[in-house]
Amino acid sequence: MSLKKSLIAASAAVSLTLSALPVFAGSEIAIEDAFARSSSLNAMAGAAFMHIVNSGDEDDRMIGARSDVAKVVELHTHIESAEGVMQMVEVEEGFPVAAGGMHMLVRGADHVMFMGLNQPFIHGNIITVTLIFEKAGEITVEIPVDLERKPMEGSMDHGMSNSDSGG
């Protein structure tokens, strides 16, 4: 094989390898340790959790998400009401991700909420979610469904029962 053909073949191999890697917006926002869950196969809602890492020099903000797995996809968190009851609420302003920092989406706190599921969340399946950032733009991630993962240490899992949405 000629040198020219070798270089073309190597270039094509590198291109295919790079296209199979996770998507990072300008190598500044990375999504790590993502997983999704619902409370049961018949659940009408589910949630996704992850670590959002900003290795850039500029603050960013996740302002939305979308996916074909649900009719509605929103950014949610849990807050305590004046009566001391934990409530799940939409976070319309999104989640800040400081430059050089990380924002964790964990059970019982900030998370991506899926309402009106179009399909059950089956353990081991993969769901595709597009995360929308103010500066980094859109990042599409493949998130595994993990119904066996225990709540992360330090999360605010305030006695959620199996009838809850998984958020």
N, C-alpha and C positions, 0 to 999 in steps of 0.2 A: 504494500500500500504506500502511496506517495505521501510525502510530508504534508501536502495540502489536504489530502483526504483524511489523514490522521488528525490534523487540526480541526477540520470540520466535524468529524465524528466526536472528538473530545469536547468541542464546543456544544454540540447537541446533547451529549451526555450530561454536561454540567447544567445546561438549561433545564433538562428534565428533572434532575436532582433538586435544583433550586425551586422549581415549581411545586414539588411535593412537600416542601418545608412549611411550617406554620406561617401564617400571615402576620407580619408586624408592620405597623404604619411607620415608615421611615426608620425602622429599627429603634423607635423610642417607646412605643407602647407594646407590651407583651402580655399575653393572657396565660396564666399558669394555674395548675391544679384545679381545672374546671370540672364540675360535675352537676348533673341535674337530677331531680327526684320529684316524685309525687307521693301522696300518702297511700295510694292503692291503684290497682289497674282500672278501677271505675271512677277515679277522681276526675273532676272537671277542671282542676287547676294543678299547677306544678311550679317549680322554681329552679333557678340555676345559681350556682355559687362559684366563685373564682377569686384569684388574686390578680389585680390589675397592676402591672409594674410599669412605671414611667422612668426610663433611663435617660430621658432628654433633659434639656436645660430650661424647658418651659412647662409651667403648670398646664394641665389639660382637664377636661371634664367629660365623663360619659353622660350623654344627654338623652340616650334612648337605645332601644333594641327592637328587633323584629325577627319573626320566625314564622314559617308555615305550620308549625306544630300547634299553634293556638290562634284563636280569633283575636285576642288582645294580648299584647306584650308590653309590660310597664316596668319601670324601676320602682322598687318598694323598699320600705324599712319598717321597723316596729318602733312605736313610741308608747310611752306610758301616759294614760289619760289622767285627768285630775282625780279620778276615783281609784287610781292605782291599777287599772286594767291595761294590759298590753294590747295594742291595736296595730294592725297592718295598714299602712297608708302609702299612697303613691308619692314619690319624690320627683315632682315636676322639674325642679332645677337640676336634677342629676347628681352624680357623685363626683366630687373633686378628686383628682389624682395629681398630687404635688410633684414637681420636678425632682427627679432623683428619689422618688418615694413610691409607696405602694398603697392601694386601697383594697381592702379585703371585703368580698361579698360572702357572708357566712350565714348559716341558719340562725334565725332569731334576730337578725339585724338587716343590713342592706342586702338586697338580692334582686335578680331579674325574675319577674312574676309572669307566668303564663296562665291566662284565664280563658276558659272555653276551649279545652284541648281538642284538637282534631284527631288525635291518636293517643292511645295509652302510652305512658312512659314505662317501657319494659326494660328491666335490668339488663345491662349490656348493650342496649341499642345506642345509636348515636343520633343526636339532634343537631341541626345546623341553625346557628343563631348569628345574626349580624348585629354587632355592637356599634353604636354611633357616638363618636367623640367630636367635641367642638373643633379641635385643631387637627387631630390625627385622621379624622374622617371615619370611614366605615371599615370595620375589621370583621371578617366572617370567620367564625370558629366552629369546630366540630366538637360537641360536648357529649361525653359518655353519660348515660343514665346509670346512676349508682344508688340503688335502693337499700344497700347494706351499710353504707358509710355512717359512722357515728358522728354526732355533732362535734365540731371542732372545739378544743379546749379554749375557754375564754369567750365562746359565743354566748349570746343571751337567749338560750333555748328555754323559754319560760313555760315549761310543762305542756308543750304541744302534744296533743293526742293523735292517734292514727287517723282521726276524722278530719284533722286539719289539712290544709293544702300542701304542706311540705315546705312552706316558706318560712 
